[in-house]
């Protein structure tokens, strides 16, 4: 009886041992096979055959659903195909499997999350975009100002100007040489009636990019809001020195002249705008309105 019991115990132990060895073998084999497909996918991606690479990464994931490298490389391929939503899903999955892996691809993560937010901008889903920008900022490098800039823009678009100013300042700290961050900060400051600070930002933007006509228009309007009407017209004229055929400058100059009731000068500005763009409906409407008061 005892002998039979020992035989049974030994048989069970042997069975379990074989099962464990088989399981280890299968795991090693599956991990190895999964890595083979991952490496094959990487080779495809090196030659910009991203769709073929994705097929390999999918096979790698099918064999081993815990292969963080396969998810990451699939995400990178999707990023190159500008499929940002799908790329973000893969990156999130890779991080959930191996948080340390995120260190290896912080740049791609930052840009992917940033692009995801910009996609949401198209549908005016700014609050949702801010959540993705927070993720982008988490992986932003020392000089990566874009997610800070975009977060400021998101807050500005939903009317939270004080928050927008904070994030524009963060963007400026990262990159003090981008004129458009100063320009947008000026808009947010104007909405808060902080005109002197806003004008300083306009001047800084022009200092950085004096050839940009749009920045002269921005400054001209800022001066108008400050009731510095003559300086506003001078600013538009400075813009025309750079581009004498700028429809936008003549049109905006005409608008500000209309608002301060300099109707003859406004009429002349709209006429010049129409010489540049004869089919402009907005300039025609303004001129027709002024002609009623001749």
C-alpha positions in Angstrom: 0.0 0.0 0.0 2.8 2.4 1.0 4.7 1.5 -2.2 1.6 2.3 -4.3 1.3 5.7 -2.5 4.9 6.5 -3.2 4.5 5.5 -6.9 1.5 7.9 -7.1 3.3 10.8 -5.4 6.4 10.3 -7.6 4.2 10.2 -10.7 2.4 13.4 -9.7 5.7 15.2 -9.0 7.1 14.1 -12.3 4.0 15.2 -14.1 4.1 18.6 -12.5 7.8 18.9 -13.2 7.3 18.1 -16.9 4.4 20.5 -17.0 6.5 23.3 -15.5 9.4 22.6 -17.9 7.0 22.6 -20.8 5.4 25.8 -19.7 8.8 27.5 -19.4 9.8 26.1 -22.8 6.6 27.4 -24.4 7.0 30.8 -22.7 10.6 31.0 -23.9 9.6 29.9 -27.4 6.7 32.3 -27.6 8.8 35.2 -26.3 11.5 34.3 -28.8 9.0 34.0 -31.7 7.4 37.3 -30.7 10.8 39.0 -30.6 11.6 37.6 -34.1 8.4 39.3 -35.5 9.3 42.5 -33.7 12.8 42.6 -35.2 11.3 41.8 -38.6 8.9 44.7 -38.2 11.7 47.0 -37.3 13.5 46.1 -40.5 10.5 46.9 -42.6 10.2 50.3 -40.8 13.8 51.1 -41.5 13.0 51.0 -45.2 9.7 53.0 -44.6 7.5 50.0 -45.2 5.4 50.9 -42.2 2.3 48.9 -43.1 4.3 45.7 -43.5 6.0 46.5 -40.2 2.7 46.9 -38.5 1.7 43.4 -39.7 4.7 42.0 -38.1 4.2 43.9 -34.8 0.6 42.6 -34.8 1.8 39.0 -35.1 4.3 39.6 -32.3 1.6 40.9 -30.1 -0.7 38.0 -31.0 2.1 35.6 -29.8 3.0 37.6 -26.7 0.5 40.2 -25.6 3.0 41.5 -23.0 5.6 42.5 -25.6 6.0 46.2 -24.8 8.6 46.7 -27.6 6.1 45.5 -30.2 3.5 47.9 -29.0 6.0 50.8 -28.9 7.4 50.0 -32.4 3.8 49.7 -33.8 3.0 53.0 -32.3 6.1 54.6 -33.9 5.1 53.1 -37.3 1.5 54.5 -36.9 3.0 57.9 -35.9 5.0 57.9 -39.2 1.8 57.2 -41.0 0.2 60.2 -39.2 -2.3 57.9 -37.5 -1.9 59.6 -34.2 -5.0 58.2 -32.4 -3.9 54.6 -33.0 -0.2 55.5 -32.2 -1.2 56.9 -28.8 -3.2 53.8 -27.9 -0.1 51.7 -28.7 2.2 53.9 -26.6 -0.2 53.9 -23.7 -0.3 50.1 -23.9 3.5 49.9 -24.0 3.8 52.1 -20.9 1.2 50.0 -19.0 3.3 46.9 -19.6 6.7 48.5 -19.0 6.8 52.1 -17.6 10.6 52.2 -17.9 10.3 51.7 -21.6 8.8 55.2 -21.9 12.2 56.7 -21.2 13.4 55.3 -24.5 10.9 57.1 -26.7 10.0 60.3 -24.9 10.3 62.4 -28.1 7.8 60.3 -30.0 5.4 60.2 -27.1 5.5 64.0 -26.7 4.8 64.6 -30.3 2.1 62.0 -30.5 0.2 63.3 -27.5 0.6 66.8 -28.9 -0.7 65.8 -32.3 -3.6 64.0 -30.7 -4.5 67.3 -28.9 -4.3 69.3 -32.2 -6.7 66.8 -33.8 -9.1 67.6 -31.0 -8.6 71.4 -31.7 -10.2 70.8 -35.1 -13.4 69.9 -33.4 -13.1 72.6 -30.7 -12.7 70.0 -28.0 -10.3 72.1 -26.1 -10.9 70.7 -22.6 -10.2 67.2 -23.8 -7.2 68.5 -25.7 -5.7 69.9 -22.5 -5.7 66.4 -20.9 -3.6 65.1 -23.8 -1.3 68.2 -23.6 -0.7 67.4 -20.0 0.5 64.0 -21.1 2.7 65.6 -23.8 4.2 68.0 -21.2 5.1 65.0 -19.0 7.5 63.8 -21.8 8.6 67.2 -23.1 12.3 67.9 -23.3 14.1 71.0 -22.2 13.4 72.9 -25.5 10.0 71.4 -26.3 7.7 74.4 -26.1 4.9 73.3 -28.4 2.7 71.5 -25.8 3.0 74.5 -23.5 2.1 76.9 -26.3 -0.9 74.7 -27.4 -2.1 74.4 -23.8 -2.1 78.2 -23.6 -4.0 78.3 -26.9 -6.6 75.8 -25.6 -7.2 77.9 -22.5 -7.4 81.1 -24.6 -10.0 79.5 -26.9 -12.3 78.6 -24.0 -11.9 82.1 -22.5 -9.7 81.3 -19.6 -7.2 84.1 -20.3 -5.3 84.1 -17.0 -4.5 80.4 -17.4 -3.6 81.0 -21.0 -1.1 83.6 -20.0 0.5 81.3 -17.5 1.1 78.6 -20.2 2.3 81.1 -22.8 4.9 82.2 -20.2 5.9 78.6 -19.8 6.3 78.3 -23.6 8.3 81.5 -23.7 10.6 80.1 -20.9 11.2 77.1 -23.1 11.6 79.1 -26.3 12.0 82.9 -26.0 12.5 83.3 -29.7 9.1 82.3 -31.0 7.2 85.5 -32.1 3.8 83.9 -32.2 3.8 82.9 -28.5 4.2 86.6 -27.7 1.5 87.5 -30.2 -1.0 85.1 -28.6 0.0 86.2 -25.1 -0.7 89.8 -26.2 -4.3 88.7 -27.2 -4.9 87.1 -23.9 -3.5 90.1 -22.0 -5.8 92.4 -24.1 -8.8 90.3 -23.1 -7.8 91.0 -19.5 -7.5 94.7 -20.3 -3.8 94.6 -19.5 -3.0 96.7 -22.5 0.5 98.0 -21.7 1.8 94.5 -21.1 0.0 93.3 -24.3 1.7 96.1 -26.3 5.1 95.0 -24.9 4.4 91.5 -26.3 3.4 92.9 -29.7 6.7 94.8 -29.8 8.7 91.7 -28.8 6.9 89.7 -31.5 7.9 92.3 -34.1 11.4 92.5 -32.8 11.7 88.7 -33.5 10.0 88.7 -36.9 9.9 92.3 -38.3 9.0 91.0 -41.8 5.6 89.4 -40.7 2.8 91.7 -41.9 0.3 90.0 -39.5 2.2 91.2 -36.5 1.9 94.8 -37.7 -1.9 94.3 -38.0 -2.0 92.8 -34.4 0.0 95.8 -33.0 -2.2 98.3 -35.0 -5.3 96.8 -33.4 -3.7 96.8 -30.0 -3.0 100.5 -30.3 -6.5 101.1 -31.5 -7.9 99.4 -28.3 -5.7 101.7 -26.3 -7.2 104.7 -28.1 -3.8 105.5 -29.6 -5.4 105.9 -33.1 -2.7 107.9 -34.8 0.0 105.4 -33.7 -2.3 102.6 -34.9 -2.4 104.1 -38.4 1.4 104.6 -38.3 1.7 100.9 -37.5 -0.4 99.9 -40.5 1.7 102.2 -42.6 4.9 100.5 -41.4 3.4 97.2 -42.5 2.7 98.7 -46.0 6.4 99.6 -46.3 7.2 95.9 -46.1 4.4 94.9 -48.5 2.7 97.8 -50.3 0.3 95.2 -51.8 -1.1 93.8 -48.6 -4.8 93.5 -48.8 -5.0 92.6 -45.1 -3.2 95.8 -44.0 -5.4 98.1 -46.1 -8.6 96.3 -45.0 -7.7 96.4 -41.3 -6.6 100.0 -41.6 -9.9 100.8 -43.2 -11.8 99.1 -40.4 -10.0 101.1 -37.7 -10.4 104.4 -39.6 -14.2 103.7 -39.9 -14.4 103.2 -36.2 -12.9 106.6 -35.4 -15.1 108.2 -38.1 -12.3 109.1 -40.5 -14.6 108.0 -43.3 -12.8 109.5 -46.3 -9.5 107.9 -45.3 -11.3 104.6 -44.5 -12.9 104.7 -48.0 -9.5 105.2 -49.6 -8.1 102.3 -47.7 -10.9 100.0 -48.8 -10.6 101.2 -52.4 -6.9 100.2 -52.3 -7.7 96.9 -50.8 -10.2 96.2 -53.6 -7.5 97.1 -56.2 -5.5 94.2 -54.8 -8.4 91.8 -54.4 -11.2 93.1 -56.7 -13.6 90.2 -55.7 -13.3 90.6 -52.0 -16.9 90.6 -50.7 -15.9 91.9 -47.2 -14.1 95.0 -48.6 -17.0 95.6 -51.0 -19.5 95.5 -48.2 -17.5 98.0 -46.1 -17.1 100.4 -49.1 -20.8 100.2 -50.0 -21.6 101.0 -46.4 -19.3 104.1 -46.4 -20.6 105.3 -49.7 -24.1 105.7 -48.2 -22.7 108.4 -46.0 -21.1 110.5 -48.8 
